[in-house]
Amino acid sequence: PAGVKSRITVRATSVSWIQIRDDNANQLILTKLLKSGDSYEVPNQKSLTMSTGNAGALEITVDGTPVPGVGPVGAVRRNILLDAERLRNGTAVVK
């Protein structure tokens, strides 16, 4: 809902390309090259996934608390579920 603060923030520690998709609507939300220090607040909605070209360059927080990384530096990752609980549990990366 509008006005609700984002729970998930993606921050770059070095350059990383990210793409956010709404899988239910089959819609691209964002494609962006994040530079070191840049961040993106993920909208509070279900069915969002992220792809990245440098998984190890991303720090992801849920409600301000860091979660397990989604891959090593230089790793390409697709279908990362942007779900707060799965990110916390380290189960957000779908093979």
N, C-alpha and C positions, 0 to 999 in steps of 0.2 A: 504493500500500500504506500501511496505517496506520503512523504513526511516521516516515514520510519527510517531511523538511522541504519546504515549498512552494518551488517555483522561481520562481513568478510572483506578484508583489505589485502590487496596484492601489492607488494613493494619490491622494486628492483634494487639489487646491490651492485649490479653491473648491467650492461645492455642486454635486453631480452625482448623478443617479439611475443606478444600475446594476442589471442583471438578468443572472444567470448561469444558463445552461441546459445540461443534458446532452442533446445532440441524439440520441445513440444510444438512450438510454432514454426520450426525449421527456419529460423531467422537469425541472421548475423547481428549481434549487438554492438561489437567493437572489434576493430583490428588496430593495434597500436604498437609502436616501438617504444618501450619504456627505457629511459636512461637511468643511470645510477641515481637513486634518491626519489625517482618518480613513483607515484602510487596510484592505484585505481580502486575505488570503493565499489564493490560488486553489488548490483541491485538486489534487494531482498525479494527474490522470486525463485520458485522451484524450477527444475529442469534446465539449469544453466550448466554448461560445460566450458572448459578452457583448454586451449592448445597453446604450447609455448615452444620456442626454438632454443631456449636456454634455461631448462628447469632449475638448475642449481643457482641461478642468479636471482631467484624469486624468494622472498620471505612472505609467507602468508600468515595472517592473524585472523582469529575468530574472537569477536568481542574483546579485541586488544591483546589476546594471548597468542603467542607463536604456536604454530602447529608443525607436525613433522614435514620435512621437505618433500617435494614431489619428484625429485631426481637430482642427479649430479650435474655439475657445470658442463654445459655443452650438449646435454641430452635433450632430444626432441620428445615431447610428451603430448599425446592427444587424449581427448576424452577424460580430462580431470574433472570429476564431479564437484561442482561448487556447492556442496552441502556441508553445513557447519559440523554436524556430527561425524560424517565420513572424513572430513579434513582433520578433525581432532583425533580420530582413531587411526589415522594413517592409512585409510582404505579408499581414498578418493581417486587414486590412479587406476583406471580400468584398462586392463591389457587387451 
